[in-house]
Amino acid sequence: MSEYSDAFLYNDEVTENLKKRYFEILQILGEDPQREGLLKTPERVAKAMQFFTKGYQTNPQAIIKSAMFKEDYKQMVIVKDIEIYSLCEHHLVPFIGKAHVAYIPNGYITGLSKIARVVEAYARRLQVQERLTTQIKDCIQDTLQPLGVAVVIEAHHLCMSMRGVQKQNSITTTSDFTGAFEKRQETREEFMHLIGINLH
């Protein structure tokens, strides 16, 4: 399988190991994993967890390098509203939202879909939103060496709405910047205006 392929292959050994443990978890929770509705649940969850964390099998820098092109363009490139589905590493509960990513080329551009694939590669891991934001920024900065990178993520955390404080409508926003976005307020404000966000 390619390092940046859409295809996903389940590992039979991992599936079997996870299946056994989820069978035990169901028992510990007081359920009967052998009743009709749960017969295939351990295997389904084992495969689901591999898919949810498939980003560990992906090299985000290889994604960008697979479509790098020389181009004399030095204006902002923005890919916004990239859907994010990730698992909070503290409770293994999803957080769902969107990422807005921009960079200012410095001799090289990359395919627009590659930005979304980088976001996906890091999101499909056990994460915290703060680290996810920085990892996306660092990958693009280190690989493309642009004049600046900007990343903003807005997400709804189910660990806050389903348990704990149980606040259903809260949204967490994180941001990180390099280069021109970090040093020049007007560049940062233009980005925020274009993605429709006000950070205070």
C-alpha positions as protocol buffer text, in pm:
chain_id: "A"
residue {
  index: 1
  type: MET
  ca { x: 0 y: 0 z: 0 }
}
residue {
  index: 2
  type: SER
  ca { x: 127 y: 346 z: -90 }
}
residue {
  index: 3
  type: GLU
  ca { x: 222 y: 584 z: 189 }
}
residue {
  index: 4
  type: TYR
  ca { x: -43 y: 824 z: 64 }
}
residue {
  index: 5
  type: SER
  ca { x: -302 y: 586 z: -82 }
}
residue {
  index: 6
  type: ASP
  ca { x: -677 y: 613 z: -20 }
}
residue {
  index: 7
  type: ALA
  ca { x: -691 y: 234 z: 12 }
}
residue {
  index: 8
  type: PHE
  ca { x: -698 y: 88 z: 361 }
}
residue {
  index: 9
  type: LEU
  ca { x: -608 y: -270 z: 441 }
}
residue {
  index: 10
  type: TYR
  ca { x: -696 y: -423 z: 776 }
}
residue {
  index: 11
  type: ASN
  ca { x: -423 y: -616 z: 952 }
}
residue {
  index: 12
  type: ASP
  ca { x: -562 y: -962 z: 1029 }
}
residue {
  index: 13
  type: GLU
  ca { x: -339 y: -1013 z: 1332 }
}
residue {
  index: 14
  type: VAL
  ca { x: -430 y: -674 z: 1479 }
}
residue {
  index: 15
  type: THR
  ca { x: -797 y: -738 z: 1407 }
}
residue {
  index: 16
  type: GLU
  ca { x: -788 y: -1070 z: 1590 }
}
residue {
  index: 17
  type: ASN
  ca { x: -602 y: -927 z: 1891 }
}
residue {
  index: 18
  type: LEU
  ca { x: -839 y: -634 z: 1923 }
}
residue {
  index: 19
  type: LYS
  ca { x: -1140 y: -858 z: 1871 }
}
residue {
  index: 20
  type: LYS
  ca { x: -1045 y: -1073 z: 2172 }
}
residue {
  index: 21
  type: ARG
  ca { x: -998 y: -768 z: 2393 }
}
residue {
  index: 22
  type: TYR
  ca { x: -1326 y: -606 z: 2293 }
}
residue {
  index: 23
  type: PHE
  ca { x: -1501 y: -936 z: 2364 }
}
residue {
  index: 24
  type: GLU
  ca { x: -1356 y: -917 z: 2715 }
}
residue {
  index: 25
  type: ILE
  ca { x: -1448 y: -549 z: 2752 }
}
residue {
  index: 26
  type: LEU
  ca { x: -1811 y: -627 z: 2672 }
}
residue {
  index: 27
  type: GLN
  ca { x: -1808 y: -895 z: 2941 }
}
residue {
  index: 28
  type: ILE
  ca { x: -1649 y: -659 z: 3195 }
}
residue {
  index: 29
  type: LEU
  ca { x: -1921 y: -402 z: 3121 }
}
residue {
  index: 30
  type: GLY
  ca { x: -2184 y: -661 z: 3211 }
}
residue {
  index: 31
  type: GLU
  ca { x: -2292 y: -748 z: 2858 }
}
residue {
  index: 32
  type: ASP
  ca { x: -2320 y: -1087 z: 2690 }
}
residue {
  index: 33
  type: PRO
  ca { x: -2096 y: -1068 z: 2382 }
}
residue {
  index: 34
  type: GLN
  ca { x: -2251 y: -1392 z: 2257 }
}
residue {
  index: 35
  type: ARG
  ca { x: -2604 y: -1258 z: 2229 }
}
residue {
  index: 36
  type: GLU
  ca { x: -2730 y: -1203 z: 1876 }
}
residue {
  index: 37
  type: GLY
  ca { x: -2688 y: -826 z: 1860 }
}
residue {
  index: 38
  type: LEU
  ca { x: -2326 y: -836 z: 1982 }
}
residue {
  index: 39
  type: LEU
  ca { x: -2193 y: -1146 z: 1804 }
}
residue {
  index: 40
  type: LYS
  ca { x: -1998 y: -947 z: 1545 }
}
residue {
  index: 41
  type: THR
  ca { x: -1944 y: -632 z: 1752 }
}
residue {
  index: 42
  type: PRO
  ca { x: -1589 y: -713 z: 1871 }
}
residue {
  index: 43
  type: GLU
  ca { x: -1473 y: -764 z: 1513 }
}
residue {
  index: 44
  type: ARG
  ca { x: -1657 y: -456 z: 1388 }
}
residue {
  index: 45
  type: VAL
  ca { x: -1502 y: -240 z: 1660 }
}
residue {
  index: 46
  type: ALA
  ca { x: -1158 y: -390 z: 1596 }
}
residue {
  index: 47
  type: LYS
  ca { x: -1180 y: -287 z: 1232 }
}
residue {
  index: 48
  type: ALA
  ca { x: -1333 y: 50 z: 1313 }
}
residue {
  index: 49
  type: MET
  ca { x: -1050 y: 136 z: 1552 }
}
residue {
  index: 50
  type: GLN
  ca { x: -792 y: 50 z: 1287 }
}
residue {
  index: 51
  type: PHE
  ca { x: -968 y: 282 z: 1043 }
}
residue {
  index: 52
  type: PHE
  ca { x: -1004 y: 559 z: 1301 }
}
residue {
  index: 53
  type: THR
  ca { x: -628 y: 546 z: 1364 }
}
residue {
  index: 54
  type: LYS
  ca { x: -508 y: 476 z: 1010 }
}
residue {
  index: 55
  type: GLY
  ca { x: -304 y: 795 z: 1016 }
}
residue {
  index: 56
  type: TYR
  ca { x: -26 y: 607 z: 1195 }
}
residue {
  index: 57
  type: GLN
  ca { x: 31 y: 417 z: 871 }
}
residue {
  index: 58
  type: THR
  ca { x: 60 y: 737 z: 666 }
}
residue {
  index: 59
  type: ASN
  ca { x: 359 y: 963 z: 604 }
}
residue {
  index: 60
  type: PRO
  ca { x: 221 y: 1319 z: 575 }
}
residue {
  index: 61
  type: GLN
  ca { x: 540 y: 1462 z: 427 }
}
residue {
  index: 62
  type: ALA
  ca { x: 531 y: 1194 z: 155 }
}
residue {
  index: 63
  type: ILE
  ca { x: 179 y: 1311 z: 70 }
}
residue {
  index: 64
  type: ILE
  ca { x: 303 y: 1663 z: -4 }
}
residue {
  index: 65
  type: LYS
  ca { x: 617 y: 1546 z: -183 }
}
residue {
  index: 66
  type: SER
  ca { x: 405 y: 1329 z: -413 }
}
residue {
  index: 67
  type: ALA
  ca { x: 270 y: 1645 z: -577 }
}
residue {
  index: 68
  type: MET
  ca { x: 522 y: 1930 z: -543 }
}
residue {
  index: 69
  type: PHE
  ca { x: 552 y: 2163 z: -838 }
}
residue {
  index: 70
  type: LYS
  ca { x: 775 y: 2462 z: -909 }
}
residue {
  index: 71
  type: GLU
  ca { x: 562 y: 2772 z: -940 }
}
residue {
  index: 72
  type: ASP
  ca { x: 638 y: 3143 z: -914 }
}
residue {
  index: 73
  type: TYR
  ca { x: 330 y: 3230 z: -709 }
}
residue {
  index: 74
  type: LYS
  ca { x: 363 y: 3421 z: -384 }
}
residue {
  index: 75
  type: GLN
  ca { x: 3 y: 3490 z: -285 }
}
residue {
  index: 76
  type: MET
  ca { x: -201 y: 3311 z: -20 }
}
residue {
  index: 77
  type: VAL
  ca { x: -332 y: 2962 z: -97 }
}
residue {
  index: 78
  type: ILE
  ca { x: -621 y: 2860 z: 130 }
}
residue {
  index: 79
  type: VAL
  ca { x: -800 y: 2529 z: 169 }
}
residue {
  index: 80
  type: LYS
  ca { x: -1081 y: 2578 z: 418 }
}
residue {
  index: 81
  type: ASP
  ca { x: -1358 y: 2373 z: 577 }
}
residue {
  index: 82
  type: ILE
  ca { x: -1159 y: 2048 z: 570 }
}
residue {
  index: 83
  type: GLU
  ca { x: -1364 y: 1798 z: 769 }
}
residue {
  index: 84
  type: ILE
  ca { x: -1195 y: 1647 z: 1072 }
}
residue {
  index: 85
  type: TYR
  ca { x: -1286 y: 1326 z: 1252 }
}
residue {
  index: 86
  type: SER
  ca { x: -1044 y: 1238 z: 1529 }
}
residue {
  index: 87
  type: LEU
  ca { x: -1029 y: 1055 z: 1862 }
}
residue {
  index: 88
  type: CYS
  ca { x: -939 y: 1240 z: 2181 }
}
residue {
  index: 89
  type: GLU
  ca { x: -649 y: 1051 z: 2336 }
}
residue {
  index: 90
  type: HIS
  ca { x: -779 y: 1106 z: 2689 }
}
residue {
  index: 91
  type: HIS
  ca { x: -1109 y: 919 z: 2655 }
}
residue {
  index: 92
  type: LEU
  ca { x: -1101 y: 770 z: 2303 }
}
residue {
  index: 93
  type: VAL
  ca { x: -1413 y: 972 z: 2227 }
}
residue {
  index: 94
  type: PRO
  ca { x: -1447 y: 1157 z: 1894 }
}
residue {
  index: 95
  type: PHE
  ca { x: -1394 y: 1523 z: 1829 }
}
residue {
  index: 96
  type: ILE
  ca { x: -1537 y: 1651 z: 1504 }
}
residue {
  index: 97
  type: GLY
  ca { x: -1484 y: 1977 z: 1322 }
}
residue {
  index: 98
  type: LYS
  ca { x: -1308 y: 2151 z: 1038 }
}
residue {
  index: 99
  type: ALA
  ca { x: -962 y: 2280 z: 958 }
}
residue {
  index: 100
  type: HIS
  ca { x: -865 y: 2589 z: 761 }
}
residue {
  index: 101
  type: VAL
  ca { x: -513 y: 2582 z: 617 }
}
residue {
  index: 102
  type: ALA
  ca { x: -321 y: 2846 z: 425 }
}
residue {
  index: 103
  type: TYR
  ca { x: 34 y: 2886 z: 299 }
}
residue {
  index: 104
  type: ILE
  ca { x: 225 y: 3141 z: 94 }
}
residue {
  index: 105
  type: PRO
  ca { x: 443 y: 2960 z: -164 }
}
residue {
  index: 106
  type: ASN
  ca { x: 814 y: 3018 z: -191 }
}
residue {
  index: 107
  type: GLY
  ca { x: 899 y: 2854 z: -521 }
}
residue {
  index: 108
  type: TYR
  ca { x: 687 y: 2540 z: -474 }
}
residue {
  index: 109
  type: ILE
  ca { x: 319 y: 2459 z: -450 }
}
residue {
  index: 110
  type: THR
  ca { x: 146 y: 2130 z: -378 }
}
residue {
  index: 111
  type: GLY
  ca { x: -176 y: 1975 z: -503 }
}
residue {
  index: 112
  type: LEU
  ca { x: -475 y: 2118 z: -317 }
}
residue {
  index: 113
  type: SER
  ca { x: -604 y: 1775 z: -222 }
}
residue {
  index: 114
  type: LYS
  ca { x: -269 y: 1703 z: -56 }
}
residue {
  index: 115
  type: ILE
  ca { x: -339 y: 1967 z: 210 }
}
residue {
  index: 116
  type: ALA
  ca { x: -663 y: 1789 z: 299 }
}
residue {
  index: 117
  type: ARG
  ca { x: -480 y: 1454 z: 302 }
}
residue {
  index: 118
  type: VAL
  ca { x: -220 y: 1589 z: 546 }
}
residue {
  index: 119
  type: VAL
  ca { x: -499 y: 1702 z: 777 }
}
residue {
  index: 120
  type: GLU
  ca { x: -657 y: 1356 z: 752 }
}
residue {
  index: 121
  type: ALA
  ca { x: -326 y: 1179 z: 817 }
}
residue {
  index: 122
  type: TYR
  ca { x: -278 y: 1357 z: 1149 }
}
residue {
  index: 123
  type: ALA
  ca { x: -646 y: 1359 z: 1247 }
}
residue {
  index: 124
  type: ARG
  ca { x: -674 y: 981 z: 1212 }
}
residue {
  index: 125
  type: ARG
  ca { x: -460 y: 925 z: 1520 }
}
residue {
  index: 126
  type: LEU
  ca { x: -517 y: 953 z: 1893 }
}
residue {
  index: 127
  type: GLN
  ca { x: -500 y: 1328 z: 1930 }
}
residue {
  index: 128
  type: VAL
  ca { x: -547 y: 1649 z: 2119 }
}
residue {
  index: 129
  type: GLN
  ca { x: -661 y: 1942 z: 1909 }
}
residue {
  index: 130
  type: GLU
  ca { x: -365 y: 2159 z: 2007 }
}
residue {
  index: 131
  type: ARG
  ca { x: -110 y: 1904 z: 1884 }
}
residue {
  index: 132
  type: LEU
  ca { x: -309 y: 1834 z: 1568 }
}
residue {
  index: 133
  type: THR
  ca { x: -300 y: 2204 z: 1479 }
}
residue {
  index: 134
  type: THR
  ca { x: 78 y: 2224 z: 1525 }
}
residue {
  index: 135
  type: GLN
  ca { x: 153 y: 1899 z: 1343 }
}
residue {
  index: 136
  type: ILE
  ca { x: -31 y: 2015 z: 1032 }
}
residue {
  index: 137
  type: LYS
  ca { x: 150 y: 2350 z: 1040 }
}
residue {
  index: 138
  type: ASP
  ca { x: 494 y: 2193 z: 1094 }
}
residue {
  index: 139
  type: CYS
  ca { x: 449 y: 1935 z: 817 }
}
residue {
  index: 140
  type: ILE
  ca { x: 362 y: 2196 z: 555 }
}
residue {
  index: 141
  type: GLN
  ca { x: 632 y: 2435 z: 673 }
}
residue {
  index: 142
  type: ASP
  ca { x: 907 y: 2172 z: 687 }
}
residue {
  index: 143
  type: THR
  ca { x: 818 y: 2010 z: 353 }
}
residue {
  index: 144
  type: LEU
  ca { x: 725 y: 2303 z: 128 }
}
residue {
  index: 145
  type: GLN
  ca { x: 938 y: 2569 z: 301 }
}
residue {
  index: 146
  type: PRO
  ca { x: 681 y: 2839 z: 221 }
}
residue {
  index: 147
  type: LEU
  ca { x: 688 y: 3203 z: 329 }
}
residue {
  index: 148
  type: GLY
  ca { x: 433 y: 3119 z: 597 }
}
residue {
  index: 149
  type: VAL
  ca { x: 170 y: 2871 z: 710 }
}
residue {
  index: 150
  type: ALA
  ca { x: -156 y: 2929 z: 895 }
}
residue {
  index: 151
  type: VAL
  ca { x: -377 y: 2661 z: 1051 }
}
residue {
  index: 152
  type: VAL
  ca { x: -704 y: 2712 z: 1238 }
}
residue {
  index: 153
  type: ILE
  ca { x: -915 y: 2425 z: 1368 }
}
residue {
  index: 154
  type: GLU
  ca { x: -1268 y: 2447 z: 1507 }
}
residue {
  index: 155
  type: ALA
  ca { x: -1400 y: 2132 z: 1673 }
}
residue {
  index: 156
  type: HIS
  ca { x: -1678 y: 1993 z: 1888 }
}
residue {
  index: 157
  type: HIS
  ca { x: -1549 y: 1750 z: 2151 }
}
residue {
  index: 158
  type: LEU
  ca { x: -1784 y: 1470 z: 2250 }
}
residue {
  index: 159
  type: CYS
  ca { x: -1585 y: 1417 z: 2571 }
}
residue {
  index: 160
  type: MET
  ca { x: -1728 y: 1755 z: 2679 }
}
residue {
  index: 161
  type: SER
  ca { x: -2084 y: 1696 z: 2559 }
}
residue {
  index: 162
  type: MET
  ca { x: -2140 y: 1326 z: 2638 }
}
residue {
  index: 163
  type: ARG
  ca { x: -1962 y: 1316 z: 2975 }
}
residue {
  index: 164
  type: GLY
  ca { x: -1792 y: 1544 z: 3227 }
}
residue {
  index: 165
  type: VAL
  ca { x: -1919 y: 1901 z: 3198 }
}
residue {
  index: 166
  type: GLN
  ca { x: -2183 y: 1794 z: 2939 }
}
residue {
  index: 167
  type: LYS
  ca { x: -2189 y: 2119 z: 2743 }
}
residue {
  index: 168
  type: GLN
  ca { x: -2339 y: 2031 z: 2406 }
}
residue {
  index: 169
  type: ASN
  ca { x: -2279 y: 2350 z: 2210 }
}
residue {
  index: 170
  type: SER
  ca { x: -1920 y: 2441 z: 2297 }
}
residue {
  index: 171
  type: ILE
  ca { x: -1668 y: 2478 z: 2016 }
}
residue {
  index: 172
  type: THR
  ca { x: -1291 y: 2473 z: 2067 }
}
residue {
  index: 173
  type: THR
  ca { x: -1077 y: 2684 z: 1833 }
}
residue {
  index: 174
  type: THR
  ca { x: -701 y: 2647 z: 1801 }
}
residue {
  index: 175
  type: SER
  ca { x: -457 y: 2827 z: 1573 }
}
residue {
  index: 176
  type: ASP
  ca { x: -90 y: 2824 z: 1482 }
}
residue {
  index: 177
  type: PHE
  ca { x: 115 y: 3037 z: 1243 }
}
residue {
  index: 178
  type: THR
  ca { x: 460 y: 3063 z: 1090 }
}
residue {
  index: 179
  type: GLY
  ca { x: 645 y: 3319 z: 880 }
}
residue {
  index: 180
  type: ALA
  ca { x: 438 y: 3598 z: 729 }
}
residue {
  index: 181
  type: PHE
  ca { x: 124 y: 3490 z: 913 }
}
residue {
  index: 182
  type: GLU
  ca { x: 306 y: 3512 z: 1245 }
}
residue {
  index: 183
  type: LYS
  ca { x: 500 y: 3832 z: 1179 }
}
residue {
  index: 184
  type: ARG
  ca { x: 249 y: 4040 z: 983 }
}
residue {
  index: 185
  type: GLN
  ca { x: -82 y: 4118 z: 1147 }
}
residue {
  index: 186
  type: GLU
  ca { x: -240 y: 4227 z: 818 }
}
residue {
  index: 187
  type: THR
  ca { x: -158 y: 3891 z: 656 }
}
residue {
  index: 188
  type: ARG
  ca { x: -303 y: 3703 z: 950 }
}
residue {
  index: 189
  type: GLU
  ca { x: -614 y: 3924 z: 951 }
}
residue {
  index: 190
  type: GLU
  ca { x: -664 y: 3868 z: 576 }
}
residue {
  index: 191
  type: PHE
  ca { x: -654 y: 3493 z: 633 }
}
residue {
  index: 192
  type: MET
  ca { x: -902 y: 3516 z: 920 }
}
residue {
  index: 193
  type: HIS
  ca { x: -1133 y: 3733 z: 710 }
}
residue {
  index: 194
  type: LEU
  ca { x: -1123 y: 3491 z: 418 }
}
residue {
  index: 195
  type: ILE
  ca { x: -1210 y: 3192 z: 635 }
}
residue {
  index: 196
  type: GLY
  ca { x: -1474 y: 3392 z: 824 }
}
residue {
  index: 197
  type: ILE
  ca { x: -1330 y: 3368 z: 1175 }
}
residue {
  index: 198
  type: ASN
  ca { x: -1264 y: 3632 z: 1438 }
}
residue {
  index: 199
  type: LEU
  ca { x: -1002 y: 3539 z: 1695 }
}
residue {
  index: 200
  type: HIS
  ca { x: -1000 y: 3763 z: 2003 }
}
